[in-house]
Amino acid sequence: MADKAKEQHNNILLAVAGFSAVVAIVALIGFLALGRDPEVIQGEMEVEEYRVSGKVPGRILELRVKEGDFVKAGDTLAIIEAPEVEAKMMQAQSAADAAQAMELMAQNGARKEQVQAAAQLLEQAKAGLEIAEKSYNRMKVLFDEEVVSAQKFDEAEAMYKSAQAQVKAAQSQYDMAVNGARMEEKRAASATAGQARGAVQEVTSYIRETVQIAQMDGEVTDVYPKVGELVGTGTPIMSIAVMDDQWATFNIREDQLKDIKVGAELTVRIPALDKEAKMKVTSMKDKGSFAVWKATKASGQYDQKTFEVKARPSEKIADVRPGMSVILKK
């Protein structure tokens, strides 16, 4: 009786073991037949974007575009009201006018009336010198003959020398009136005028900055201030996306980088457009230690880092929008 019970127990164990083996074999076959689901590498589309901002602070007077508008290079986007800059222009222009007048005065010399007055003074001085010279000569003859005293002769000689000095002074005044300012004064006046003109040009450039224009064709994605709000120097007014400058960005672990290198051609799928496209890898770089990584040290291997891979379409993709998902087909 005991032997029969033992035999039944053994049969049960064999049946359980056989069933377990069958389940394991079936599971193994299913795993090998179906395999692991391939990992999906997903990225997103991006486009070049630039921000519009001004060099001068002011108040938004007018916004010519809104979000979603397509603009061309040279289109007016916004107008900034900056009365302080206009006041500086008046000051700079007045200073330039004054400096130009001084430059002309230095270049042209004295007026015609001033030249005539200097000539008359010179003639008067020469006439006085002629009289003084004659008096001196007569006194010298009389002094040599001891007719007049030495004091009288000295007075006549002093008057003669004084008349000579007056002629020289009058001649200098006349020459200055004819020739105008010295070369150094002319150069200084010219430099001052150039500096004033430079100030006008500087303020003119600031005035041009009150009208913001598009630098490239694109689509307005964001408009930040409202009409009437104040904006500071360099404050972004709006962002414009250059839709023709497209690329896709993928974050890929290094164990998935096989066959992916700079210059390689990739086949991608854009679910939102339900279309496939060809792209070429343009750059790869390590995302750094702060990026997502997968530890494999527990199995005695290594830490798998993540790389940022950028790829540009071989041909422009119509209707693509920034932020659309891109699936890498491997």
LUMDRENLUM-299812 format. One line per field, with one value per residue (C-alpha): residue in one letter; residue number from 0; x, y, z. Coordinates in pm, whole numbers, plus 50000, padded with zeros to 5 digits. Each point is the difference from the previous one (the first is absolute). Example, Ala and Ser with C-alpha at 12.3 -4.5 7.8 and 13.67 -1.06 7.14 Angstrom:
voro = c(a|s)
guse = c(0|1)
east = c(51230|50137)
north = c(49550|50344)
up = c(50780|49934)
//
This chain:
voro = c(m|a|d|k|a|k|e|q|h|n|n|i|l|l|a|v|a|g|f|s|a|v|v|a|i|v|a|l|i|g|f|l|a|l|g|r|d|p|e|v|i|q|g|e|m|e|v|e|e|y|r|v|s|g|k|v|p|g|r|i|l|e|l|r|v|k|e|g|d|f|v|k|a|g|d|t|l|a|i|i|e|a|p|e|v|e|a|k|m|m|q|a|q|s|a|a|d|a|a|q|a|m|e|l|m|a|q|n|g|a|r|k|e|q|v|q|a|a|a|q|l|l|e|q|a|k|a|g|l|e|i|a|e|k|s|y|n|r|m|k|v|l|f|d|e|e|v|v|s|a|q|k|f|d|e|a|e|a|m|y|k|s|a|q|a|q|v|k|a|a|q|s|q|y|d|m|a|v|n|g|a|r|m|e|e|k|r|a|a|s|a|t|a|g|q|a|r|g|a|v|q|e|v|t|s|y|i|r|e|t|v|q|i|a|q|m|d|g|e|v|t|d|v|y|p|k|v|g|e|l|v|g|t|g|t|p|i|m|s|i|a|v|m|d|d|q|w|a|t|f|n|i|r|e|d|q|l|k|d|i|k|v|g|a|e|l|t|v|r|i|p|a|l|d|k|e|a|k|m|k|v|t|s|m|k|d|k|g|s|f|a|v|w|k|a|t|k|a|s|g|q|y|d|q|k|t|f|e|v|k|a|r|p|s|e|k|i|a|d|v|r|p|g|m|s|v|i|l|k|k)
guse = c(0|1|2|3|4|5|6|7|8|9|10|11|12|13|14|15|16|17|18|19|20|21|22|23|24|25|26|27|28|29|30|31|32|33|34|35|36|37|38|39|40|41|42|43|44|45|46|47|48|49|50|51|52|53|54|55|56|57|58|59|60|61|62|63|64|65|66|67|68|69|70|71|72|73|74|75|76|77|78|79|80|81|82|83|84|85|86|87|88|89|90|91|92|93|94|95|96|97|98|99|100|101|102|103|104|105|106|107|108|109|110|111|112|113|114|115|116|117|118|119|120|121|122|123|124|125|126|127|128|129|130|131|132|133|134|135|136|137|138|139|140|141|142|143|144|145|146|147|148|149|150|151|152|153|154|155|156|157|158|159|160|161|162|163|164|165|166|167|168|169|170|171|172|173|174|175|176|177|178|179|180|181|182|183|184|185|186|187|188|189|190|191|192|193|194|195|196|197|198|199|200|201|202|203|204|205|206|207|208|209|210|211|212|213|214|215|216|217|218|219|220|221|222|223|224|225|226|227|228|229|230|231|232|233|234|235|236|237|238|239|240|241|242|243|244|245|246|247|248|249|250|251|252|253|254|255|256|257|258|259|260|261|262|263|264|265|266|267|268|269|270|271|272|273|274|275|276|277|278|279|280|281|282|283|284|285|286|287|288|289|290|291|292|293|294|295|296|297|298|299|300|301|302|303|304|305|306|307|308|309|310|311|312|313|314|315|316|317|318|319|320|321|322|323|324|325|326|327|328|329)
east = c(50000|50283|50179|49686|49959|50366|49962|49699|50192|50286|49763|49849|50345|50094|49678|50059|50360|49897|49732|50244|50252|49739|49899|50364|50067|49690|50099|50353|49874|49761|50276|50235|49728|49858|50320|50018|49807|50242|50071|49848|50239|49792|50110|49832|50015|50156|50048|50232|49852|50113|49874|49918|50113|50096|50306|49800|49748|49652|49630|49842|49811|49886|50020|49971|49985|49846|50083|49974|50067|50263|50241|50266|50338|49955|49639|49917|49920|49963|50044|50146|49930|50317|49964|50331|50184|49825|50109|50358|49980|49906|50294|50243|49882|50035|50352|50087|49871|50204|50314|49953|49968|50324|50172|49887|50118|50343|50029|49872|50185|49886|49719|50070|49926|50255|50267|49931|50021|50334|50131|49902|50173|50312|50000|49951|50292|50220|49913|50091|50328|50084|49947|50193|50288|50025|49993|50268|50227|49966|50064|50305|50150|49926|50135|50322|50033|49930|49697|49755|50046|50051|49656|49824|50196|49912|49631|50010|50180|49744|49710|50166|50045|49642|49872|50200|49842|49652|50055|50110|49694|49767|50164|49945|49632|49957|50174|49785|49682|50106|50129|49733|50058|50317|50023|49973|49681|49853|50075|49850|49684|49977|50042|49731|49762|50075|49933|49666|49903|50088|49768|49719|50064|49996|49665|49868|50084|49806|49700|50011|49980|49658|49865|50059|50021|50029|50353|49897|49688|49811|49692|49919|49979|49976|49924|50095|49896|49667|49945|50074|50239|50354|50296|50361|50322|50030|49659|49855|49694|49920|50145|50009|50052|50191|49792|50243|50279|49888|50164|49911|50156|50029|50129|50155|50180|50343|49901|49755|50252|50107|50002|49920|50283|50048|49912|49786|49659|49699|49647|49745|49625|49795|49672|49823|50051|49983|50304|50359|50304|50374|50231|50376|50178|50177|50126|50034|50096|49997|49709|50222|49976|49673|49823|49806|50226|49958|50210|50127|50274|49789|50060|50369|49981|49994|49779|49825|49998|49757|50102|49818|49977|49890|49890|49884|49754|50152|49707|49769|49707|49674|49756|50241|49968|50248|49927|49863|50113|50252|50041|50336|49961|50287)
north = c(50000|50238|49920|50079|50339|50083|49910|50229|50284|49957|49999|50329|50160|49878|50143|50341|50005|49906|50269|50262|49898|50028|50349|50111|49863|50170|50330|49972|49923|50295|50233|49887|50010|50339|50163|50322|50303|50238|50317|50308|50294|50315|50355|50324|50255|50338|50316|50297|50288|50355|50267|50356|50265|50368|50196|50285|49996|50127|49927|49765|50235|49747|49626|49929|49617|49735|49641|49768|50268|49926|50289|50072|50162|50377|49995|50241|49807|50260|50371|50131|50350|50155|50379|50014|49890|50267|50262|49876|50036|50368|50055|49813|50184|50340|49915|49885|50325|50209|49796|50031|50378|50017|49783|50231|50304|49844|49895|50322|50239|50353|50188|50248|50294|49874|49970|50357|50135|49825|50144|50352|49959|49881|50302|50231|49836|50034|50372|50052|49815|50225|50315|49856|49901|50350|50158|49760|50079|50378|49967|49786|50270|50270|49784|49938|50378|50036|50218|49792|49824|49628|49973|50133|49759|49708|50093|50009|49663|49844|50125|49856|49656|50006|50077|49704|49767|50131|49917|49647|49947|50139|49781|49690|50087|50047|49670|49816|50148|49901|49650|49905|49764|49798|49648|49851|50197|49888|49637|50034|50156|49725|49728|50156|50011|49634|49900|50180|49830|49664|50073|50073|49670|49814|50146|49933|49632|49998|50158|49725|49749|50134|49825|49626|49810|49629|49882|49672|49836|49806|49949|50202|49749|50228|50368|50100|50360|50168|50338|50272|49796|50115|49799|50038|49977|49651|49888|49735|50125|49690|49671|49894|49642|49946|49710|49916|49926|49659|49720|49715|49934|49651|49897|49657|49767|49898|49633|50110|50203|49717|50117|50356|50243|50345|49989|49685|50001|49916|49903|50159|50007|50305|49870|50336|50019|49623|50012|49879|50212|49969|50187|50034|50010|50335|49987|49777|50103|49860|50130|50001|49829|50181|49829|49675|49697|49631|49825|49652|49963|49749|49757|50081|50226|50381|50309|50084|50373|50192|50193|50282|49925|50265|49916|50228|49899|49922|50195|50254|49832|50177|50089|49896|50189|50034|49754|49725|49651|49823|49620|49857|49681|49755)
up = c(50000|50084|49677|49801|50168|49939|49632|49965|50164|49757|49704|50115|50032|49653|49857|50164|49882|49649|49992|50126|49736|49728|50119|50009|49652|49861|50163|49863|49652|50018|50117|49726|49735|50086|50126|50192|49881|49830|50195|49842|49949|50002|49933|49906|49722|50063|49792|50026|50199|50064|50234|49900|50246|49993|50111|50152|50286|49927|49983|49745|49772|49741|49928|49629|50028|50224|50090|49702|49736|49736|49943|49742|50057|50016|50119|50283|50317|50276|50067|50327|50128|50145|50053|50187|49686|49794|50254|49977|49623|50034|50234|49775|49689|50169|50115|49647|49849|50245|49936|49623|50032|50200|49740|49718|50195|50050|49635|49844|50228|50093|49829|49722|50230|50254|49731|49882|50355|50055|49673|50106|50335|49820|49768|50299|50180|49693|49970|50364|49945|49705|50208|50295|49773|49852|50347|50118|49705|50053|50374|49931|49775|50258|50279|49807|49958|50373|49928|50205|50328|50041|50163|49690|49782|50228|49985|49621|49990|50237|49790|49688|50159|50134|49649|49865|50261|49914|49632|50086|50221|49736|49736|50219|50049|49629|49916|50256|49853|49648|50080|50252|50294|50047|49856|50349|50067|49667|50081|50347|49858|49737|50265|50218|49705|49919|50358|49994|49673|50156|50292|49754|49821|50330|50102|49649|50041|50328|49827|49737|50286|50096|49690|50029|49673|49920|49928|49833|49864|50265|50212|50310|50285|50305|50063|50355|50080|49938|49833|50253|50212|50071|49871|50103|49801|49855|50130|49762|49817|49797|49878|49636|49884|49676|49869|49718|50248|50135|50195|50234|50341|50153|50343|49941|50242|49886|49972|49728|49802|49772|49638|50115|49932|49854|49634|50027|49833|50217|49913|50230|50029|50102|50148|49987|49622|49945|49778|49989|49926|49954|50234|50030|50336|50042|50360|50306|50351|50350|50206|50311|50336|50078|49708|50010|50021|50069|50262|49905|50261|50191|49715|49986|49694|49973|50029|49674|49929|49785|49689|49827|49628|49752|49648|49719|49726|49661|49853|50161|50174|49921|50278|50275|50328|50285|50277|49773|50099|49778|50019|49895|49799|50046)
//
